[in-house]
Amino acid sequence: MSEFKHIVRIKGKDLDGSKKLVAALADLKGVGLNLAYAVVNALRLDPKVRLGFLSEAEINEIEKGLSDPSRIGIPAWKFNRRKSPDDGLNYHLIGADLEFAVRSDIEREKMIGSWRGVRHSLGLKVRGQRTRTTGRKGRTVGVRKSAS
């Protein structure tokens, strides 16, 4: 076994080396527990091993697997950006790339004037939730009685 590393850098983020492999990978934005398990199983690594005990070669394998999950046999239905509006391909975005893609999607919705774009621009709920009593963002909730 290699020397224990307290901090491991994967995909531009410092991860806690004392966490188990799957839990540490799930700390990356865009990687949940299901994808973390899928990547670890596809690379034939032990999901219970601590991240700090992995060798540099294994960390590089994990980074390559997260960069292109289809290369290691992860099915496209596990990706977070299927049939991208830009080019129609399947991607799995992580970290800043994911944040940029979401922001650009919202801007595109606003620009074309779709219902979702209008709701985003007004700061209202977008996904059909009720707004009569919730989501008031700091305004007065109750009804004030008049003095008379």
C-alpha positions as CSV (number, residue, x, y, z in Angstrom):
1,M,0.0,0.0,0.0
2,S,1.1,3.5,-0.7
3,E,1.5,6.3,1.8
4,F,-1.7,7.9,3.2
5,K,-2.7,11.3,1.7
6,H,-5.0,13.4,3.8
7,I,-6.1,15.5,0.8
8,V,-6.5,14.1,-2.7
9,R,-7.2,16.4,-5.7
10,I,-9.6,15.0,-8.2
11,K,-11.1,17.0,-11.1
12,G,-9.9,20.3,-9.6
13,K,-11.3,19.8,-6.1
14,D,-9.6,18.8,-2.9
15,L,-11.3,15.7,-1.4
16,D,-10.9,14.4,2.2
17,G,-8.6,11.4,2.1
18,S,-10.1,9.9,5.3
19,K,-13.5,9.3,3.7
20,K,-14.4,6.1,1.9
21,L,-13.9,6.1,-1.8
22,V,-17.6,6.3,-2.9
23,A,-18.5,9.0,-0.3
24,A,-15.5,11.1,-1.2
25,L,-16.3,10.9,-5.0
26,A,-19.9,11.9,-4.2
27,D,-18.6,15.2,-2.8
28,L,-17.8,16.3,-6.3
29,K,-20.5,18.5,-7.8
30,G,-22.3,16.4,-10.5
31,V,-21.3,13.0,-9.0
32,G,-23.9,11.3,-6.8
33,L,-23.6,8.0,-4.9
34,N,-25.0,6.0,-7.9
35,L,-22.5,7.3,-10.4
36,A,-19.7,7.0,-7.8
37,Y,-20.6,3.3,-7.2
38,A,-20.8,2.7,-11.0
39,V,-17.4,4.3,-11.7
40,V,-15.7,2.4,-8.8
41,N,-17.2,-0.9,-9.9
42,A,-16.3,-0.4,-13.5
43,L,-12.7,0.3,-12.5
44,R,-12.8,-2.8,-10.2
45,L,-11.8,-0.8,-7.1
46,D,-12.9,-1.5,-3.5
47,P,-15.6,1.0,-2.6
48,K,-14.8,0.7,1.1
49,V,-11.2,1.7,0.9
50,R,-10.2,5.1,2.1
51,L,-9.5,7.6,-0.6
52,G,-6.1,8.6,0.9
53,F,-4.8,5.0,0.5
54,L,-5.2,5.0,-3.3
55,S,-2.1,5.2,-5.6
56,E,-1.5,7.9,-8.1
57,A,-2.3,5.5,-10.9
58,E,-5.7,4.6,-9.4
59,I,-6.5,8.3,-8.9
60,N,-5.6,9.0,-12.5
61,E,-7.9,6.1,-13.6
62,I,-10.7,7.6,-11.5
63,E,-10.2,11.0,-13.1
64,K,-10.2,9.6,-16.6
65,G,-13.4,7.6,-15.8
66,L,-15.2,10.7,-14.5
67,S,-14.1,12.7,-17.5
68,D,-15.6,10.2,-20.0
69,P,-17.8,7.6,-18.2
70,S,-18.9,5.9,-21.4
71,R,-15.2,4.9,-22.0
72,I,-15.3,2.6,-18.9
73,G,-18.7,1.2,-19.7
74,I,-21.2,3.4,-17.8
75,P,-24.5,3.5,-19.7
76,A,-25.7,6.9,-21.1
77,W,-28.8,6.9,-19.0
78,K,-26.7,7.6,-15.9
79,F,-25.3,10.9,-17.4
80,N,-26.5,14.3,-16.3
81,R,-26.6,15.9,-19.7
82,R,-28.1,13.6,-22.3
83,K,-28.9,14.8,-25.8
84,S,-27.2,18.2,-25.2
85,P,-29.1,21.0,-27.0
86,D,-25.8,22.3,-28.5
87,D,-24.8,19.1,-30.4
88,G,-27.1,16.3,-29.4
89,L,-24.4,14.2,-27.8
90,N,-24.5,12.6,-24.3
91,Y,-22.2,14.1,-21.6
92,H,-21.6,13.9,-17.9
93,L,-20.5,17.3,-16.6
94,I,-18.7,17.8,-13.3
95,G,-17.9,20.9,-11.2
96,A,-17.6,24.2,-12.9
97,D,-18.6,22.8,-16.3
98,L,-21.9,21.7,-14.8
99,E,-22.5,25.1,-13.3
100,F,-21.7,26.8,-16.5
101,A,-24.0,24.5,-18.6
102,V,-26.9,25.1,-16.2
103,R,-26.4,28.8,-16.2
104,S,-26.3,28.9,-20.0
105,D,-29.4,26.7,-20.2
106,I,-31.3,29.2,-18.0
107,E,-30.1,32.1,-20.1
108,R,-31.2,30.4,-23.3
109,E,-34.6,29.8,-21.8
110,K,-34.9,33.5,-20.9
111,M,-33.7,34.5,-24.3
112,I,-36.3,32.5,-26.2
113,G,-39.0,33.6,-23.8
114,S,-40.3,30.2,-22.8
115,W,-42.5,29.8,-19.7
116,R,-39.6,28.5,-17.7
117,G,-37.4,31.4,-18.8
118,V,-40.1,33.9,-17.8
119,R,-40.4,32.3,-14.4
120,H,-36.7,32.3,-13.9
121,S,-36.4,36.0,-14.8
122,L,-39.2,36.9,-12.4
123,G,-37.6,34.9,-9.6
124,L,-40.7,32.6,-9.2
125,K,-40.9,28.8,-8.9
126,V,-40.2,27.1,-12.2
127,R,-41.3,23.5,-11.7
128,G,-45.0,23.8,-11.0
129,Q,-44.9,24.2,-7.3
130,R,-47.6,26.1,-5.5
131,T,-46.8,29.7,-4.8
132,R,-49.8,30.9,-2.8
133,T,-48.2,30.4,0.6
134,T,-44.6,29.4,-0.1
135,G,-41.5,30.9,-1.7
136,R,-42.2,34.4,-0.6
137,K,-38.5,35.2,0.1
138,G,-38.7,37.5,3.1
139,R,-42.0,39.2,2.4
140,T,-44.7,39.4,5.1
141,V,-46.4,36.0,5.5
142,G,-49.5,36.8,7.5
143,V,-52.3,39.4,7.0
144,R,-52.0,42.5,9.1
145,K,-55.2,43.7,10.8
146,S,-56.2,47.3,10.4
147,A,-56.1,49.6,13.4
148,S,-59.8,50.5,13.3
